[in-house]
């Protein structure tokens, strides 16, 4: 089983945290980093599922906020364009998709949605990493959502390492979780029938301290189940932008 993981473009320890978490739920997985230097079509053809990892901000022009250039960090337009291609091909092939942190944001933009360029400038409390330790907060999950069925809960506590968030959901998407201050924390299909398995969460389940937390381990185990049971005869026919 090959799990394609977009290059987090950080140090090796962060990449390894994704690998270890994926293998905690899919022990026999071959985790393959999808590189900007590779051929996206060839890379995706070999993958049974895709993980969209965290990292720098999406270029604001892709969601109509050219005025927000001062608010963004670590922007790589090349990475954005590459991941739009990954998303498009993954949807065409009907493979399960799991988005983490930036993964929520880039998928939402790929589907025509918008982002909050900086949550603090928008009037929300900080969701970024503090100077020491980690930031954690509660999330509320829609009881009729796939995420709620997967986790078996409608609220919980998660870590928080971001300064952007999804705003208006893209085509076919809906918001299914919020932080207490209203910041979007998870997105999924509004009508999932006929579409590939999709879970997009703003927190980092691969960094959760509690190994059995349902908002971490249940997600990776259900991701594995989705890969094992996907209907390879069907395909999703959508454009990404």
C-alpha positions in Angstrom: 0.0 0.0 0.0 1.5 3.3 -1.1 0.5 6.5 0.7 1.5 9.7 -1.1 2.5 12.5 1.2 3.0 16.1 0.0 6.5 17.4 0.9 6.1 19.3 4.2 9.2 21.3 3.3 10.5 21.4 6.9 13.1 19.6 8.8 13.4 15.8 8.7 11.9 15.4 12.2 8.5 16.9 11.0 8.5 14.6 8.0 9.2 11.6 10.2 6.3 12.6 12.5 3.9 12.2 9.6 5.5 8.9 8.6 5.4 7.4 12.1 1.7 8.4 12.6 0.7 7.0 9.2 2.4 3.7 10.0 0.8 3.6 13.5 -2.5 3.0 11.7 -1.2 1.5 8.4 1.8 -0.6 9.5 2.6 -2.0 6.1 2.4 1.4 4.3 5.1 2.7 2.0 5.0 6.4 2.6 6.2 8.2 -0.5 7.0 12.0 -0.4 5.5 13.7 -3.5 8.1 16.2 -4.6 7.8 19.3 -6.7 10.7 18.0 -8.7 8.7 14.9 -9.7 6.1 14.2 -12.4 2.8 14.6 -10.6 0.8 12.3 -12.9 3.4 9.5 -12.6 3.6 10.0 -8.8 -0.1 9.9 -8.2 -0.7 6.9 -10.4 1.3 4.8 -7.9 -0.5 6.1 -4.8 -3.5 4.4 -3.0 -4.2 7.6 -1.0 -3.0 11.1 -0.4 -2.0 13.1 2.7 -1.8 16.8 2.3 0.6 18.0 4.9 1.2 21.2 6.8 3.6 24.0 6.0 3.7 27.6 4.6 0.8 29.7 3.5 -1.1 29.6 0.2 -0.4 32.5 -2.2 -3.3 35.0 -1.5 -3.9 35.6 -5.2 -5.3 32.1 -5.5 -8.3 33.1 -3.3 -8.7 36.7 -4.4 -6.9 38.4 -1.5 -3.9 40.0 -3.2 -4.2 42.7 -0.5 -3.2 40.1 2.2 0.4 39.7 1.0 1.7 41.3 4.2 -0.1 38.7 6.3 1.3 35.5 4.8 4.4 33.5 5.6 6.6 31.0 3.8 4.7 31.3 0.6 5.7 29.0 -2.3 3.6 29.5 -5.4 5.4 26.4 -6.9 4.2 24.3 -4.0 0.7 25.6 -4.4 0.5 24.9 -8.1 2.0 21.4 -7.5 -0.5 20.6 -4.8 -3.4 21.8 -6.9 -2.3 19.2 -9.5 -2.1 16.5 -6.8 -5.6 17.3 -5.6 -7.0 17.3 -9.1 -5.5 14.0 -10.0 -6.4 12.4 -6.7 -10.0 13.4 -7.2 -9.9 12.0 -10.8 -8.6 8.7 -9.4 -11.0 8.6 -6.5 -8.3 8.0 -3.9 -8.9 8.9 -0.2 -7.6 12.3 0.8 -6.5 13.4 4.3 -5.6 17.1 4.8 -3.7 18.4 7.8 -3.4 22.1 8.7 -2.2 23.7 5.4 -3.9 20.7 3.8 -7.3 22.0 4.7 -6.4 25.4 3.3 -4.9 24.3 0.0 -7.8 21.9 -0.7 -10.4 24.6 0.1 -8.6 27.1 -2.2 -8.3 24.4 -4.9 -12.1 24.0 -4.8 -12.7 27.8 -5.1 -13.0 28.6 -1.4 -11.3 31.4 0.6 -9.1 31.7 3.6 -8.7 34.0 6.6 -5.2 35.3 5.8 -4.4 35.8 9.5 -6.7 34.9 12.3 -5.4 37.6 14.7 -5.7 40.4 12.2 -9.3 39.1 11.6 -10.1 39.6 15.3 -9.7 36.1 16.6 -7.3 35.0 19.4 -4.0 33.5 18.4 -4.0 29.9 17.1 -0.3 29.9 16.6 2.4 28.1 18.5 3.3 29.9 21.8 6.9 30.7 22.7 7.1 27.6 24.9 5.0 24.4 24.9 2.0 24.0 22.6 -1.3 25.7 22.2 -4.4 23.6 22.7 -8.1 24.4 22.5 -11.5 22.8 22.3 -13.3 22.0 19.1 -17.0 21.4 18.4 -17.9 18.9 15.7 -21.1 18.7 13.8 -22.9 15.5 14.9 -24.0 14.6 11.4 -20.5 14.8 10.0 -18.2 12.0 8.8 -15.6 13.4 11.2 -17.9 12.9 14.2 -18.7 9.3 13.1 -15.0 8.6 12.7 -14.0 10.1 16.1 -17.1 9.0 18.0 -17.3 12.4 19.6 -18.8 15.8 19.0 -16.1 17.8 20.9 -12.6 17.4 22.0 -9.3 19.1 22.6 -6.7 19.5 19.9 -3.3 21.2 19.3 -3.0 24.4 17.4 -0.2 25.5 15.1 -1.7 27.8 12.5 -2.4 31.5 11.8 -4.7 31.0 8.8 -8.0 29.2 8.5 -10.6 28.2 5.9 -13.2 30.9 5.5 -15.8 30.4 2.7 -15.9 26.7 1.9 -15.1 25.7 -1.7 -17.4 23.9 -4.2 -19.0 20.9 -2.6 -17.5 21.4 0.8 -18.9 22.3 4.2 -17.5 23.3 7.5 -18.0 20.6 10.2 -15.9 21.8 13.2 -15.1 25.1 14.9 -13.0 26.2 17.7 -14.8 28.0 20.6 -13.9 31.4 19.0 -15.5 30.4 15.7 -12.4 29.6 13.7 -12.9 26.8 11.2 -11.3 23.5 12.3 -12.5 20.9 9.9 -14.0 20.6 6.4 -15.4 17.7 4.4 -17.8 17.0 1.5 -21.3 18.4 1.8 -22.7 15.5 -0.2 -20.1 12.7 -0.1 -21.9 10.2 -2.2 -19.9 9.3 -5.3 -16.8 11.2 -4.1 -13.6 10.0 -2.6 -13.2 9.7 1.2 -12.2 13.2 2.5 -11.3 14.5 5.9 -9.6 17.9 6.3 -8.6 18.9 9.9 -6.8 22.1 11.0 -5.0 20.5 13.9 -2.0 18.1 13.7 -3.2 14.6 14.6 0.3 13.3 14.0 1.6 15.4 16.9 -1.2 14.7 19.4 0.4 13.7 22.7 -2.2 11.1 23.7 -1.6 8.1 21.4 -5.2 6.9 21.7 -6.9 10.3 21.2 -10.0 9.7 18.9 -9.2 12.9 17.1 -5.8 11.4 16.1 -5.9 7.6 16.1 -9.5 7.1 14.9 -8.7 9.3 11.9 -5.7 7.3 10.8 -7.4 4.0 11.3 -10.4 5.1 9.3 -8.1 6.5 6.6 -6.7 3.0 6.4 -10.2 1.5 6.2 -11.1 3.9 3.4 -8.0 2.9 1.4 -8.9 -0.8 1.8 -12.5 -0.4 0.8 -12.4 2.3 -2.0 -14.2 1.6 -5.2 -11.5 1.6 -7.9 -14.2 1.3 -10.6 -15.6 4.8 -9.8 -14.1 8.2 -10.3 -14.8 11.7 -9.3 -15.0 14.1 -12.2 -14.4 17.6 -10.8 -12.1 20.4 -11.7 -9.9 21.8 -9.0 -10.2 25.5 -9.6 
